[in-house]
């Protein structure tokens, strides 16, 4: 159990070798935190819809995103502000119009997965658990 941190070395384990494998799989906690923050951006349906629209349709203005997502302009602006602060999108000004685009390449595979595979419903999950 060479990977167990000193502060947890005295804890009882069942499968010590698997504990070490799990610790290795988790890796750097800062890296895990960074990905958790990235996933939290996807956790809101409005933000996810905006990201999917920007990913598939390219640069779009706030009003166009509002029409595409069914959100109100202020809600789109607020979500874009958060996504811009997180470094996921950027706005390019063209006269008086700002068009937003996706700039975080690590988000692209996640958005491709979201677009390609419908999320399982809770009924699907219960069925898989009962039969698995």
Secondary structure, 3 states (H helix, E strand, C coil): CCCCCHHHCCCCCCCHHHHHHHHHHHCCHHHHHHHHHHHHHHCCHHHHHHHHHHHHHCCEEHHHHHHHHCCCHHHHHHHHHHHHHCCCEEEEEECCEEEEEECCHHHHHHHHHHHHCCCCCHHHHHHHHHHC
